[in-house]
């Protein structure tokens, strides 16, 4: 009897212990909030939105988000950038939902179909994924074929009807009871629900979470960092034109006062602030940046090596201006088919305004700089002439009439060899080949003025 009572007593205690453990586990589970990460796509799909989503998904992974919700309202954009975002969505290991708050057209439709679940607000639309050029007309069939395959593959990956996805691109596809020949598919919210391209009509994100049974959650809104905000600031065409002014003015004043350092530093800072944001956003390609530096080299050759201002100088200026325009446009090796005409116009106007402003600044600022106290400190402004007792001729004997050979090419400046001594010289004509016989015509400062002769030394 006593043994039976003891057995019942321990059974009762064990039951209480198990119950207590279950309660603690339940409370702990209830206390762990799910992390819901929200980002927005509410602009054209381009390198900027591409980079935005890249950083957003990296942040979602960093905080170990349980769900990602994209609130979308876009008419589309660049196919290559949309494909990058689509791939990012498909590869994300946690569920990704899209809330179409009015429009998911073209590239927006491709991204939406990549999501695990699609929710739409009343009056929203999805579809119309035909690829168009910058002028708004349908692109050649090779682009349409690429988009059709991407739409089909994406629909297959997320369990949606692939033929409907293709019909959003190609008006030639006929689907009985869905679409007739001659029109691409664009679904309203109710139509999208009917053909399983939308889970439900909702009013807001909270309703999405309620429908999916997510009640105990923490909402994390993605916001661009201060660095990204600064980058966006420098992408403004007005700011870009000011940076171009800094670049052009800095290069000019450095050539006028070589060795000072401040003008070239200003040009380098302006160039860095101009190129870096576009490079980070995927707009500036390496070859476009290279064009700028090739242009600088050509202008330097024109100034320091080739006399006058001819083909090299003009070509260099064209390359510099062209590269500054190209880095801001989403072209594909000079293919502007998908770049809007107004973007080209605005970018070109901003760039030319910066160049023109730089030229005006040079004409207005150069005289003032020459008369400033700062210029007196960094540049030699006094003339040291013979009347004041100055001389630049350090030769002990006159070399006038002496003959020698061109130690380097003279075009027109270079070096000559006379009596086993090397001297700085410049040609009376524009060009003298290396090893040609020369004769000293006169001595001017520390250089010799020479001419080419035909006789042997």
N, C-alpha and C positions, 0 to 999 in steps of 0.2 A: 504493500500500500504506500509506504513511504517512498519506495523507488518510483512508483507511478506518479506520485505528486511531484517529485523532483524532475522527472522527465517532462511533465506538462509545464513546469515552471521554466525550464530551459528552452522549451519550444516557444513559449510566449515571448521570452526575451529575444530569441533569434528573430521572431516575426517583427518585433518592434525595431530591432537593429536593421533588418532588411528594408522595412518601411522608411526609416530615417535616412538610410543611404539613398534610396530612390528619390526621396524628397529633395535631398541636397543636390543630387545629380540634375534633377528637373530644374531646380532654382538656378544652378550654374549654367545649364543649357539656355534657360530663359534669359539669363543675364548677358550672354554673348550676342551682341548686336551684329547683324549682317551689314557689311559695308556696301552701299550702293553708290557707284561712281557715275557722275553725270558730266557729259561734255556736249558742246553745241556744234552743229554744222549749219550755219545760217548765212553763208556767203557763197560765192562762186567756188567750185572745186578747182583749185589751182595750187601751185607750190606752197603758198602761204597756209592754206587749209590742210594741205598734205603734212607740212611740218607740225602744224597745230595738233593734228590727230596722233602723229608719231610721239610727240612729247606727252600728250594726254594718256595714251596707252602705256607708255613707260611709267608714268606716275601711278596709273591703276595697278600695274604689276608691283611697283615699289610698296604700295600700301596694302597689297594683297586683297584687292577688292573682290567681293563675291559676285557682284553683278555690275554691268556697265550699261548705261542708258544713253543713247544719242538722241538729242532733240534736233530734228532736221526741218529745215525750210530753205530749199535751194532749187534753182532752175537748172543746175548742172554745171558743167565746166570741162576741164581738160580730161581726156580719157586716161592718159598715162597716170596722172595723179589720182584719179578715181580708182584705178586698178591697184595702186599702192595701198590706198585706204581699205579697199575691199579685201586684199590679202591680209592686212593687219587685223581686220575684223574676224576673218575665217580662222586665223592662227591663234587668236586669243583663247585661252583655255577655259575661261569662265563664260557664262551666258552673256550675250550682248543683245539688248533690245533696242529697237529704234521707235521713237515717237515722232511720227510725221505730223508736224504742226503746220499744215496747209500744203506744202509742195515737196515732192521728191521726184523731180523730173530728170531724165537723161542720166548723167553720171550719179545723181542722187538716188535714182532707182536701182542702179547697180550696187551701190553701197547698202541700200536698204535690204535688198534681197539676200545679201551676205549675212545679215543678222539672224539670230536664232528666232526671234519673234518680231512681228511688225504690228504696231498699233497706230491708228490714225484718228485724228480729230474730225469732227463733223465738217464736211465741205472740203476735205483734203483730197489730193490726187497723187497717183504714182504711175510712172510709165513714160511714154514718149522719149525713148532712148535712142532715137536716130542720131547719128553723128553729123554735126553740121560744121561748116567752116566759119571763119570770122565774120563773113558777110551774111551768115544765117541760112545759107543754102546747103542742101544735102551734100555730104562729102562723097568722094568716089567709093565704089563698091568694096575696095580692099579694106577701107576703114570700117564700113558697115559689117563686113564679114568678121572682122576682128571683134567688134562689139557684140555681134550675135553669139559668137562662141563664148565670150566672157560671160554674157548673160545666161546662156544655157548651162555652162559649167557651174556657175554660182548657184543657180536654181537647183541643179542636181545635188550639190553639196549640202543644201539646206532643206531638201525634201519638198521642193515646190515644182509645179508643172514646168518643165524646161521649154516646152513649145510656146507657152504663153510668154515666157521671158524673151524668147527669140522674136515673137510677134510684137513686142514692145519696140523693137528696132526696125524690123522689116515689114513694110506694109503689104508685101506680096504673100505673106503667110496667112492662110485662111483657116480659122478654127470654128467649126460649126457651133452655133449658139453663143459664141463669144465675140467674134469679130468678123466682119466681112472684108473682102478684098479691097485694097486701096487705102486702108487706114491702119496706122500703128495703134497698139493698145495703150490707152490711158484709162486707168481704173479710178472711179470715185471710191469713197470709203466703203459704201455698201457693196459695190461690185467687187472690190478687192476681198471683202469678207466672203462673198459668195464663191469666188474662185480660189479661196484659200491663200490669198496673197496679203491677208491681214487677219490677225487673231480677233480683234474687237475694235469697236469705236469707243474712244475714251475722251475725257475732257482734260485730263492732266496726268502727270507722272504718278501722283499718289494713287490714282485709280488703277494704273498699270500694276503697281506693287500690291494693291489689295486683291486684284484678280489673280495674281500669281502666288498669293498666300504669303507674301513677305510682309510681316507686321512689325517685328522687332528689328529695326534697321537704323543705320546712321547714314545720312545723305552727305556725300562729299562732292562738292562742286569744283570742277577744274577751273583754275584761273591761271593765266599766263604769269610767269615770273617777271620780276622787275627788268631782268635782262631782255626778255622777249618784248616787253613793252617799249623798251628803248630801241630795240631793233625795228619794231613797227613804226616808231617815230621817224627813224632815218629812212624808211621806205617811202615816206611822203614825197611826192614830186617836187614840192616847193623847197623842202629841206635838201633834196638831192641837187637842185639847181644852185643852192648856196654852197654846197660842198664842191661842185664843179668849179664855181668861182674861186674857191680856195685853192683848188688844184692848179688851175690855169695861172692865177695870179702868183702863187708860190713858185711855180716853175720859172715864170718870167723874171721875177725879182731876184731869184737865185742866180740866173744867168747874168743879170746886170751887176750883181755884187757877189761873185763867187767866193765861197769860203765863209760867208757870214753865218750860214747854218739855219737861221730862223725861217727864211722863206721856204727852203726845201723841207724843213720840218713841218711847216704848215701844210705844204702840198702832200706830204706823206700821210699826215693825220687825216686830211680831207679825203685822200684816196682810200685809206683804210676804212673810214666810216662810210664811204660810198659803196665799196665793193663787198665788205663783210656781210651786211644784212642780206644782200641779194644772193651771195654765195651760200649762206646758211639756209636760205629758203629754197635753194635749188634752182634759182633763175640764172645765176652767173655760172657759165661753164668755163672750164679751164682755157679753152681756145679763145673765148671772148676776152678773158683777162690777159692772155698772151698778146692779143692784138693791141691792147693799150700800150704795153711795154715795147712792142715792136715799133709802134708809132713814135714813142719817146726816143728810141734809138735812132730812128730815121731823122727826126728833127735835130738831134745832137750831131749826127753826121753832117747834116746840112750846115749847121752853125760852125762847127769846129774843123771840119775836114774839107767839105765841098764848098767852094765859094759861091756866093749868091744865094738865092732862094728859089730852087727849081723843083724838079720832080720829087726828090727825096723829102723835102720839107712839106710840100703839099700833100704827098701820100701819107706822111706821118700824121699830119693834122687830121686828114680824113679818117685814118685808122683810130686815132684817139677819140674823136667825136663818135664814130661809128660804134666803137666798143662800149662807150658810156651809154649809148642807146640800147645796144643789144643785150647788155647784162640785165636790163630791167624788163625785157620782153621774153615771154615763154615760147621762144621759137625753137625749131628743131633743125639745127644746121642751116640757118637762113630760110627755113620753110615757115612762112607766116600764115599758113592756111587756117590755123585755128586761133590766131591772134586777132582780136577785135580791132577794127579800124580806128575806133576812138582811143584805144589803148596806145596804138602806134603814134597817133597824133599828139596825145597828151605827153607821152614820154619824149618824143622828138622836140616838142615845144619847150618842155622843161629843160632838156639838155642844151638846146640852142640858146635859151634864155641865160643859162649859167655861163656858157661860153661867151655870149655877147656881154654879159655883166662883167666877166673877167677882162675882156678887152677894154671896156669903158673904164674899169678900175685901174687898168694899166696906164691908160692915157691921162686919167685924172690924178691917180696916185703917184705915178712915177716922178713928175716934177716936184710934188710936195715932199716925197721921200728924199729926193736929191738935196733939198734945202732944209731938211730936218736935222736936229741935233743928233738923233740916233745915227743917221747916215754919216755925219761927220766923225762919229766915234768908230765906225766899222769900215769906212772907206777912205781912200786917199783922195782928198779934194783939192790939194794945192799942187800947182804946176811947178816942177823943178826944171827950169830951163837953163840954157848956157849963160844968159845974162846974170843969173843969180849965182853962178859959180858951180852949177851941177853938171856932171858929165856921166854918161853911161858907157863910155868906151874905155875898157880896161886893157886893151891891147898895147903892148909896148912899141910895136912897129906897125906901120900901115900894111895892110894886105891888099890894097887896091892894085889891080893888075895881075895878082897872083892867080895861078891855075891849080886845079886839083880835080878830084872826082866827087861825084854825088855819093855820099856814104849811105843815104836812104833816098827813097823817092821824094821829090819835091813837088807838092801839089797845093799851093806853091811853097809851103814851108817844109823844112826838113833839116837834114844835117849834111855837111860836106867835109871831105878830108883834104887838108892842105898841109904839106910838109909834115906828115904823120901826126897832125893835130886835128881834132874834130871840132867844128864850129857850127853854131846855129846859122841857118841861111834861109833865104827865100828867093824864088825864081822871078826873074823879070817877066817871063812868060808864065803861063798857068801851070805847066807840068814839065818835069825833067825826070827821066828814068834813072834808076839806081845804076851806079858805075859810069854814068855819062861824064864826059870831060866838061868842066865848068871853069869860068873865069870870073873873078870878083870885079864887079862894076863899081861898087861903093860900099862904105861902111855906115850902117845906120843903127846907132845904139849898140846893142850887144849882138846884132845880127849882121850878116853879110848879104848884100844884094848881088846875085850872080846871074850869069847867062850861060847857055850851053854853047860850046864851040866844037868844031869838027876835028881839029888837029890833036895829035897825041901830046901828052904832057912832056 
